[in-house]
């Protein structure tokens, strides 16, 4: 019978957990969250004696001390009045500076006395897949809420009818009311403007962890154009295609169909 070897117990190191600092993104939240506002789209209700009622709600991001705010265009569509509520309790009626359908972005302006909290922006910071991000907004009008995830992909296209944006994809939860809010990194720096999530797939399933944001580089570029011109002016090439009548065989070559380019002056 084999002999049994005595095993000495392993000493478990002791430590005082009160001396440890838990992993936290509180620093990022304190830097960024004050600059994320609640946006309320109010419109006249003809059945209620033309009283203003909240049609939609969303979020916005204060970009500078002048009071310019970026949000999504679909948040303020058809608004008779736009109300902006700051996290410090101040409430303002906002002016619509301009909007852009192709990027679903809009710029608002509030006239505030006293300082305004503004979102930190680092133009040298490029978002990368795997970066930790926080989505800040007002989901379902519950009040400001922070959700955490990572950047799952960059350069996503074809998610809206125009297919123009290179969206950031994230698994941070983005719900109704988060639209127009901020997607920030672990330092509280703006990475994108939250814009949409998938509610249902083509087969009826409810996807999880699929949220999208407009990169801050594009958002700030559109904002500057809207502030300067009131709209986004894009170049285009005046070329289109159309079918013309089939050409009969000529010199031994049969053409059954011919497409031509038309130039528009």
C-alpha positions as CSV (number, residue, x, y, z in Angstrom):
1,X,0.0,0.0,0.0
2,X,1.5,3.3,-1.0
3,X,2.4,5.7,1.8
4,X,0.5,8.9,2.2
5,X,2.5,12.1,2.0
6,X,1.5,14.9,4.3
7,X,0.6,18.1,2.5
8,X,1.2,21.3,4.4
9,X,-1.7,23.9,4.1
10,X,-1.0,26.9,1.9
11,X,-1.1,30.2,3.6
12,X,-3.7,32.6,2.1
13,X,-2.4,36.1,2.0
14,X,-4.4,38.5,4.1
15,X,-5.2,42.0,3.0
16,X,-7.5,44.8,4.1
17,X,-10.0,45.4,1.3
18,X,-10.7,48.9,2.6
19,X,-7.2,49.9,1.3
20,X,-8.0,48.8,-2.2
21,X,-9.5,51.1,-4.9
22,X,-12.2,49.3,-7.0
23,X,-12.1,49.5,-10.8
24,X,-14.2,52.5,-11.7
25,X,-14.9,54.9,-14.6
26,X,-16.1,57.6,-12.2
27,X,-13.3,60.0,-13.4
28,X,-14.6,59.7,-17.0
29,X,-18.2,60.2,-15.9
30,X,-17.4,63.3,-13.9
31,X,-15.6,64.8,-16.8
32,X,-18.2,64.1,-19.5
33,X,-21.6,63.7,-17.9
34,X,-22.3,67.3,-17.0
35,X,-22.0,68.2,-20.7
36,X,-24.7,65.7,-21.8
37,X,-28.2,67.3,-21.7
38,X,-31.8,66.1,-22.1
39,X,-33.5,67.3,-25.2
40,X,-37.3,67.5,-25.5
41,X,-39.2,67.9,-28.7
42,X,-42.5,69.7,-28.0
43,X,-45.2,70.2,-30.6
44,X,-48.8,71.6,-30.7
45,X,-51.6,69.1,-30.0
46,X,-54.6,70.2,-32.0
47,X,-56.9,67.9,-30.1
48,X,-55.8,69.4,-26.8
49,X,-56.5,73.1,-27.5
50,X,-53.1,73.5,-29.2
51,X,-51.2,72.8,-26.1
52,X,-47.5,72.0,-26.4
53,X,-46.8,68.3,-25.6
54,X,-43.6,66.3,-25.7
55,X,-43.5,64.5,-29.0
56,X,-40.0,62.9,-28.7
57,X,-37.1,63.0,-26.3
58,X,-33.4,62.5,-26.7
59,X,-30.0,63.7,-25.6
60,X,-27.5,66.2,-26.7
61,X,-23.9,67.2,-26.1
62,X,-22.7,70.7,-25.2
63,X,-19.7,71.3,-27.5
64,X,-18.5,74.8,-26.5
65,X,-19.0,77.7,-24.2
66,X,-21.0,79.5,-26.9
67,X,-23.9,77.1,-26.1
68,X,-23.8,75.0,-29.3
69,X,-25.2,71.5,-28.8
70,X,-25.1,68.5,-31.1
71,X,-28.0,66.1,-31.2
72,X,-29.7,63.8,-33.7
73,X,-31.9,65.3,-36.4
74,X,-34.6,62.7,-35.8
75,X,-34.9,63.9,-32.1
76,X,-36.0,67.4,-33.1
77,X,-37.9,66.7,-36.3
78,X,-41.1,68.8,-36.6
79,X,-40.6,70.5,-33.3
80,X,-42.5,73.6,-32.4
81,X,-40.4,74.1,-29.4
82,X,-37.1,72.5,-28.3
83,X,-36.3,72.3,-24.6
84,X,-32.8,71.5,-23.2
85,X,-32.3,70.5,-19.6
86,X,-28.9,70.5,-18.1
87,X,-27.7,68.2,-15.3
88,X,-27.3,71.2,-12.9
89,X,-31.1,71.9,-13.1
90,X,-31.0,74.7,-15.6
91,X,-33.6,74.6,-18.4
92,X,-33.4,76.5,-21.7
93,X,-35.4,76.9,-24.9
94,X,-33.1,76.0,-27.7
95,X,-32.7,77.6,-31.2
96,X,-32.3,75.2,-34.1
97,X,-29.2,76.3,-35.9
98,X,-29.4,73.7,-38.7
99,X,-29.7,70.1,-39.4
100,X,-28.4,67.5,-41.9
101,X,-30.5,64.6,-43.1
102,X,-27.6,62.6,-44.6
103,X,-25.8,62.3,-41.2
104,X,-28.9,62.6,-39.0
105,X,-27.2,65.4,-37.1
106,X,-28.6,68.7,-35.8
107,X,-27.1,71.7,-34.0
108,X,-28.9,73.6,-31.3
109,X,-28.0,76.8,-29.4
110,X,-28.8,78.0,-26.0
111,X,-28.2,81.4,-24.5
112,X,-26.9,80.7,-21.0
113,X,-25.6,83.2,-18.5
114,X,-22.7,81.8,-16.5
115,X,-20.4,79.0,-17.5
116,X,-21.5,75.9,-19.4
117,X,-20.0,72.4,-19.0
118,X,-18.4,71.2,-22.3
119,X,-17.5,67.8,-23.5
120,X,-13.7,67.0,-23.5
121,X,-12.4,66.4,-27.0
122,X,-9.0,65.2,-28.0
123,X,-8.6,65.5,-31.7
124,X,-5.5,63.3,-31.7
125,X,-7.4,60.4,-30.1
126,X,-8.6,57.8,-32.6
127,X,-11.1,55.2,-31.5
128,X,-9.9,51.6,-31.8
129,X,-11.7,48.3,-31.7
130,X,-11.5,47.0,-28.1
131,X,-11.5,50.5,-26.5
132,X,-13.7,50.8,-23.4
133,X,-16.5,53.3,-24.0
134,X,-19.4,54.7,-22.0
135,X,-22.7,55.7,-23.5
136,X,-24.3,58.7,-21.7
137,X,-27.9,59.7,-22.2
138,X,-31.5,59.9,-21.0
139,X,-33.1,56.5,-21.9
140,X,-36.9,56.5,-21.7
141,X,-36.7,59.8,-19.8
142,X,-35.5,58.0,-16.7
143,X,-32.7,60.6,-16.1
144,X,-29.1,60.5,-17.0
145,X,-27.8,57.0,-17.3
146,X,-24.3,55.5,-18.0
147,X,-23.8,52.2,-19.8
148,X,-20.5,50.6,-20.5
149,X,-19.1,48.5,-23.3
150,X,-16.3,48.5,-25.9
151,X,-15.9,49.6,-29.5
152,X,-16.9,46.5,-31.3
153,X,-16.2,47.7,-34.8
154,X,-15.3,50.9,-36.8
155,X,-16.3,52.0,-40.2
156,X,-19.7,50.4,-40.3
157,X,-21.7,51.6,-43.4
158,X,-25.1,51.0,-44.9
159,X,-27.1,51.2,-41.7
160,X,-29.3,54.0,-42.9
161,X,-30.9,54.8,-46.3
162,X,-28.0,57.0,-47.4
163,X,-25.3,54.6,-46.3
164,X,-22.9,57.5,-45.9
165,X,-21.7,57.2,-42.3
166,X,-18.8,55.2,-41.0
167,X,-20.4,54.3,-37.7
168,X,-18.7,53.2,-34.6
169,X,-20.3,50.0,-33.4
170,X,-20.5,49.3,-29.6
171,X,-22.1,46.9,-27.2
172,X,-22.8,49.6,-24.7
173,X,-26.6,49.7,-24.3
174,X,-28.2,52.5,-26.4
175,X,-32.0,52.8,-25.9
176,X,-34.7,55.2,-26.9
177,X,-33.7,58.6,-25.4
178,X,-30.0,58.0,-25.8
179,X,-30.0,59.4,-29.3
180,X,-27.8,62.4,-29.5
181,X,-26.0,61.6,-26.4
182,X,-22.2,61.1,-25.9
183,X,-20.1,58.0,-26.4
184,X,-16.9,58.7,-24.5
185,X,-13.7,56.7,-23.8
186,X,-12.4,55.8,-20.3
187,X,-10.9,59.3,-20.0
188,X,-14.2,61.0,-20.6
189,X,-13.2,62.2,-24.1
190,X,-15.9,62.3,-26.8
191,X,-15.6,59.4,-29.3
192,X,-19.0,59.7,-31.0
193,X,-22.7,60.8,-30.9
194,X,-25.0,57.9,-30.1
195,X,-27.5,57.6,-32.9
196,X,-29.3,54.2,-33.2
197,X,-29.6,50.6,-32.2
198,X,-31.3,47.6,-33.8
199,X,-34.7,46.8,-32.3
200,X,-35.4,43.7,-34.4
201,X,-33.6,41.8,-37.1
202,X,-35.2,40.7,-40.4
203,X,-36.2,37.3,-38.8
204,X,-37.9,39.0,-35.9
205,X,-35.2,38.4,-33.3
206,X,-34.1,41.1,-30.9
207,X,-30.4,41.7,-31.3
208,X,-28.3,42.4,-28.3
209,X,-25.2,44.6,-28.0
210,X,-25.6,46.4,-31.3
211,X,-25.5,50.1,-30.9
212,X,-24.0,52.7,-33.2
213,X,-22.5,56.2,-32.9
214,X,-21.4,58.8,-35.4
215,X,-17.6,59.4,-35.0
216,X,-16.8,62.7,-33.3
217,X,-14.6,63.8,-36.2
218,X,-17.6,63.7,-38.6
219,X,-19.9,65.2,-36.0
220,X,-17.7,68.3,-35.4
221,X,-17.1,68.8,-39.1
222,X,-20.9,68.8,-39.7
223,X,-21.4,71.1,-36.7
224,X,-18.9,73.7,-38.1
225,X,-20.7,73.7,-41.5
226,X,-24.1,74.1,-39.9
227,X,-22.9,77.0,-37.7
228,X,-21.2,78.7,-40.6
229,X,-23.7,78.2,-43.4
230,X,-26.9,76.9,-41.7
231,X,-26.7,73.8,-43.9
232,X,-24.3,71.3,-45.3
233,X,-23.2,72.1,-48.9
234,X,-21.9,69.0,-50.7
235,X,-20.3,68.7,-54.1
236,X,-21.7,66.4,-56.7
237,X,-21.0,65.2,-60.2
238,X,-23.8,65.9,-62.7
239,X,-23.8,62.5,-64.4
240,X,-26.7,60.1,-64.6
241,X,-27.5,57.0,-66.7
242,X,-30.6,56.1,-68.8
243,X,-31.5,53.6,-71.5
244,X,-32.0,54.6,-75.1
245,X,-33.7,52.8,-78.0
246,X,-31.8,49.7,-79.2
247,X,-29.5,50.2,-82.1
248,X,-29.8,48.0,-85.1
249,X,-26.9,46.0,-86.4
250,X,-24.2,48.2,-87.9
251,X,-21.2,47.0,-89.8
252,X,-21.7,43.4,-88.7
253,X,-22.0,44.2,-84.9
254,X,-25.4,43.7,-83.2
255,X,-26.3,45.9,-80.3
256,X,-29.4,44.9,-78.4
257,X,-29.2,47.5,-75.7
258,X,-27.2,50.7,-75.1
259,X,-26.7,52.7,-72.0
260,X,-25.8,56.4,-72.2
261,X,-24.5,58.9,-69.8
262,X,-26.3,62.3,-69.6
263,X,-24.5,65.3,-68.3
264,X,-26.5,67.8,-66.3
265,X,-25.5,71.5,-66.5
